[in-house]
Amino acid sequence: MSIPTVLVLPFPAQGHVNPLMNLSKKLVKNGCKVIFVNTDFNHKLLMSTMKKQQQLDDSFNGALKLVSVPDGLSHEEDRTDFAKLCEAMLNTMPNMLENLIKDICLNDDCRISCIVADVNMGWGLNVGSKFGINGALFWSSAAAMFALVYNIPKLIEDAITDSNGLSATKKVFQLSPNMPMMDTEALVWSNVAADSISLKKVFNYIKHCSHTTSLSNWWLCNTTYELEPRPLSFLPKLLPIGPLLNNYENKSEKESIGQFWEEDLSCMSWLDQQEINSVVYVAFGSFSFTLFDKNQFKELALGLDLTNRHFLWVVRDQDQDSNKMMKFPSEFKGYKGKIVKWAPQQKVLSHPSIACFISHCGWNSTLEGLSNGVPFLCWPYFSDQFYDKTYICEELKVGLGFEKDENGLVLSEEIKKKVDQMLGDENIRLRSMEIKKKVMRNLAQGGGSSENFNRFVEWLKE
């Protein structure tokens, strides 16, 4: 039986790279070789946080290789402008990926068995089909969000959205009687663009990528049957293989491979000094700087002070010349907290001192919190995070949301109030621990996600 080589193509954002890197490491552990294709820009970020390819070779015996192709933007251009990024990628990356595959086949004398493409990079399967390479699609968000993308024609037909991705009817809707109710605010392309022209570009990019579902032998999703029974029964071809978490058993892997920023491990020894269930963990993901203006940043800082509890707060290091640079208010004491630029989040959430998680509710953060039995205080700011918040608070009942004032601010008093309410509710903690047990059973031998993953690996090896 030959060793299969899998080319993995993530969308160029930290929240998409993480689960696909974790999937890649699992594939290597199960006897596959992986070529992980980042954009040049993200490849440089990723390599700067680790000891270059040598660390990968030490950890994975050369079976995991990181390569890159240009995304079509210059180094200085803003990659948080998704309309510009999507347009540039579609114009540039298919040809670049084609050249990369030719080079791999020619110089490495290596036959690629399968391309695993992020759904938002679905055009990669078109490229693979030119070489007769099998394809699998991977969805990094909730299964319910994949159902939305897969059913874009139906959304347009039912006037839930117009042909440009703009909400045609401001109302809640259901894709089918068995699916959860959704709000038009939860459409995955909503809130990711500043204006209607940009939103149209992002929507058309997603629509273009979704057409490649017919080229895919497998649809894989970072979720579990227990978490999303209704969306998964609505789309039976979508196979849950989650939660895809970092595996810290590999002692030679000294850092979390796949991170764009260096993790500050000093927070772990600080957590060791705190009491059980005493620390409020605050982290808003890789696009956190888009969430706050200086007034909201001030309210959050003062709110953490006001709780009079220990807190660990991730505040991304920003460009000193940027007008988005946040300054801590002069009144902020922070004497009970620790502030880091980037944290080993999964390790943090598994620490017994963590009491709750103030989160943007990105799906990776949601899975990491649920997998560790940590309750949520939900603060979404774009895309699928609004759906995730509703799901956490109303369906799973393991979280609370924040109320905003008439100016759209979450005030310091509201932060204190919700932290006190959360930590005073033992039932939320108990429900969180029950969900942790259900979710983690999937990774054990015989669990649903484990069995689906094993089937995929067997297929690769055939």
N, C-alpha and C positions, 0 to 999 in steps of 0.2 A: 504494500500500500504506500503510495507516494505521499510526501508531506505537502498539504495544500498551502498555496500562498494567497493571502487575502489582501487586497488593496482597500484601505479604509479612508473615506473621504468625509470629514466633518464640515459642517457650516463653520465659518471662521469667527466663532465667539466662544468664550470660556465655558459657558453653560452647555455647549454642544460638544466641545472637545473633551470635557471631563468624562461623560458616560461612554463615549466611543473609545477613549483611551482605556477605560476600565474593561470594556468589552474586548479590546485588542489584547490586553494582558491575560484575560481568561482564555482567549483563543490560543495564545502562545502556550499557556499552561496545559492546554488540551491537545498539543501536538501540531499546531499550525504555525506558519510564518506570517508576519504581518508587515506590510509597507504602509505607514501612516502618513497621509498627504495633507500637510498644512499649507496655508498661504505663506509666502516668503516672510511677510510682516509678522505673523503669529509664530512662525517657526523660530525667528530670532528671539522673540519674547520667551518662548518655551525653552530654548537651548540656553538662554542666559541664566535660567534658574536652576540648572543642573550641570553636571560635569560632562557636558557634550555627549557624543554618541558612546563614549567609553563606558559611562555608567549604565546605559542601556545594555551594552554587550555583556557587562559583568552580571547584570541582573537577569538577562533573558537569553544568554548564550548566542547573541547575534540574531535571534529570531524576530526581534522587533526593530524595525528600521524606520527612522524619521526622515522624510524628504519633504520638498516644498516646490510650489509653483507660484508665479506672480498672480496677484488678484486684479491687476489692471489699474490700480491706483498708485500715485506716487507716495513716497514715504510720509510726506507732510499732510496728506489729505485725511479728512475726518472719516474714520471707519465706523463711527456711530451713526453716520448718515446712511441708513439702510437702503434708501432709494438709490443713492449714488453707488454704494457698494454692490448691490445686486445687479445693477446695470453694467458696472465695470466687470464683474465676475463673468456674467453671461457672454460678454463680448470677448473676453480674454482667456478664461480658464479652460473651456472645452478643448481648444487647440493645444494649449500647454499640457493638459492632461494626456492628450493623444500622443504628443511628443515624448512625454515621460514614460508612458507604457511602451512605446517603441524602443526607447533607450533601455528599459528594464529587460525587455525580451531579447534585445540585441547584445547588450554588454554583460548583463548578469546571467544570461542564458536561463531565464527563469520564466516559467509559464504561470500567469496569474489565473487562479482557479475561480475567483469571485471578487466582485467589487461590492463592498458594503458602503452604501452612500446614505448620508443624512438625507431625509426626505427633501430638505431645503437645498440639497445639492443633487437632486434627482437627475439632472442633465448628465451626470457622470455615467448613468446606465446607458444613455444614448451612445456615449463615447465607447463604453465597454462592448456594446453590441457590435460595433464595427470590427472588433477583434474576436467576436464569438465568445466573449467572457460572460459568465452567468452574473446575475445581479440580485442583491438583497437591499431592501430599504430599511432604514432605521429611524424611528421617531423618538426624539429625546424628551418630549413633553407628555402630558396626560393622554391616554387613549381617546378621551372625549374630544381633544383638540385635533387629533388625526381624523376623527370622524367628520369634523367640520371641513377640514381641508379636502378630504376625499369627496365630500358632498357639495363642493362649491357650485356645480351646475344646479343642484336642487335648491340651494340658498338663493340663487338668482331667480330661478323659476318661481319660488314661493315669495319673492319680493322681500326676503329678509335682508338681502343686500342687493345693491344694483350691480351692473356689469363692471363697475370700476372699484368694487369692494367697499363702497360707502354704504352705510346703513340706510336702506330704503324705508324701513319701518322701525321706529324706536319702540321695540316691545320685546318681551320674552318669547321664546319659541322652543319647540321640541323637534329634533330631527326624526323621531319616531315615538310612538306612545311609550316604549320601554326605555327611552333615553331620558336623562335628567333635563329639567328645564334650564335654559340658558338665556343670558341677556345678550343683546347685540353688542354690548361693551366687551363681551368675552371673545369676540372674533379675534383669532390669533394675529391678524394683521392690523387690528385697530390700535391706536395709540403708539405706533412705532414710527410714525412720520409726522412732520410738523405741519404739512398742508395737504390739500386734496390731490395735487399733482404728484407729490412724492408718494402718498398712500396708494394711488393708482399704480405707480411703478412697482411698489413692493407687492401689491396684490397680484399683478400680472406675472411677476416673477414666481410667486408661490403657486399660482395657477399653472404656469408652464412646468414647474417641477412636479406638480401632482399628476400630470399626464403620464409620467413614467411608471406609475404603479403597474401598468400592464407588462412592463419589461422585467418586473421583479419576480423571482421565484419565491421570495420570502418577504413578509412584512414583520419586522421585529419592533418591539416597543418596551421602553424602560418603565414597566409598571407590573402589577400582579393581578391575578384573577380576583382576589379578595378585595382589593382596593377599588377596582372598576368593573364589577360584574356586568353592568348594563351596557356600557360602551363596547366591551369585549364580546358580548353576545350579539350586539348590533353589527359588529365587524368580525365575524369568526376567523377570517384569514389573518387578522392581526394577532401575533403571538407575543404574550408578555414574557420577558426574560429578566425582569428587574427584581429587586432594586440592584442596579449596577453600582457597587460601592468599591472604594479603595480597599485592597486586601493588604493589611499590614503584617501578614504572616511572613512575607518575603523579606528576610532580614537584610539581604544585600541591597534592597531598594530603600535607600536612606531618605529619599524625599518622595513627595507625591508627584510622580511623573505626569506631566500634562498641564501643570500650573503655569500661567503667564507671569505670575509675580512670586517672589520668594516668600515662603511661609515663615512667620515669626514664631519659632517653637518655644520662645520664652513664656508664652501664655500658658503652656501646659504645666510648667513648674509653679506658676502663679495660681493656677486652678487647684493644684495639689494642696495649697495652703488654705483653701476656702472650705466652708462647711458644705455638707451634702444638701442639694436642692436650694442653694442660696444665691447663685449667680444668674443675672440676666444677660443673655448673649444677644448682641445686636450686630446684624450683618445684612447688607442689602444687595449682595451680588456684585458682579463685575461692572455693571453700568450704574452703580450707586450715585455717581456724581450727577446723573441726570435727574435724580429724585429731588434734590434739595436746592432751594435758594437760601440766602444767608439767614432769612427770618426763620425758615423751617429748621435749619441746622441749629440755630440758637435755641429754639424751643425743645428740640430733641436733647441737646446737651443739658439744658436746665432741668428738663424732665427727668433725666437719669440721676442728676443730683438730688432732685426732689424725692425720688423713691427711697433714698437713704439705704440703698441695697448695693451690694457689690455687683459690678457689671464688667463685661468684656466687650469692647466696641471696636469693630473693624472700620477704620476710616482710610479709604484708599489714598495713597500718595498721589497728589495731582500735580500737574505742570505748574511750576512756580509763576510762570508768566500768564497763566490762564486766568480769565475773568471768572472762571468757575471755582477758583481756589477758595476753600472755606477756612475761616479763622474761628477758633474757639472764642466764645464770648468772654469778656473780662470777668463776668460774674461766675463763670463756670469753675467749680472747685475740682471735681473729678477725683477727689482723694480716695474714694471707695472703688475706683475703677482702674482698669488697664486698657490702654488704647494701642492697637497694633495696625499695621498697614495691610496685612493679609494673614489669615489664620488657616491652620490645617483643620478645616471645618468639621470633617467627619470625626476626627479625634476629639475636638472640642465638644461636639454634641454627645459623644459617648462618655464624657467625663461625668462622674456622679455629682459634681458640684453644680452642674447646670440645672437651673430651675425652669426657665422658659426661653423662647427664641423669638425675638423681635425680628421679623423677616419680611422680605419683599414677596415671598411665596413663589419664587421660581421653582420649577418642578424638581430640579436636583436638590435644592434646599428642602423642599417639602418631603421628598423621599428620605433624605438624610435625617431630618427631624423625626419623621414617623418611624424610621428604622431604629431609632434610639429612645423612643417613648417620651419625646420632649414636646410639651404643649406649645402652641404658637400664639403670638400677638401679630396680627396680619396687617401689612402695610404695602399693598401692591402698587405699582406705578405704571406698568404697560403690558400690552400683549396678553398672553394667557394667564398672567398672574391674578387677574380679577376673578377668573373662573376658579383658579386654585384656592383663592381666599374663600370664596363661597363654599367650595367643596370641603375645606378644612373646618369651617365654622358651622355650616348648616347640615352637611351630610355626615361627616365623621364626628362632629361636635368635640373637637380637641383644640379649638382656638377661638379667639375673640378679635374683632376688628376695632379700629380706632375711629372715633367720630371727628369730623373736621368742623372748624368754626365758619362763620360767614365769609371769611377771606380764604377759605380753603386750607387753613393751617391746622395741624394737630398740635394743640397747645400742651405745654409742660404739665399742667394739671391733669389733662386727659391721659397723658402717658403714665403718670403716677397712679391715677384711678384704675386704669386697666391692668397695670402690673399688680396692684394690690388685689384686684378682683380675681385675676388669674391665680395668684399664689395662695389665695384664700379658698380656692375651690378644689377640694381633694378629688372630686369626681372626674374632673378633666384629666388630672394626672393618672387616675386609674384607667380611664378609657384609652389614654395614650399608651399605657403599658400593654393593654390588651391588643391594640392595633400592632404594636411592635412585635408581639409574639406571632400574630397572623402573617405579617409581612415577611418576617425572617424565616418562617417555616418554608417559604418558597425556595430558599437557597440551599436547604438541606437536601440530601439525596432523596429522590422521590417527590420532592416539592414541584409544583406546577412550573415555575420558571426554570428550575434546574432541568426538568425533563425536556422542556422546549428547547433550551440551549443545547442539550446533548443531541437532540434530533438534528439540529442545525449543523453541529460539528460532524455528525455521522454522514450527513448529506455532502458536506465539504470533502470528506475523505473518500467518498465513493468514486 
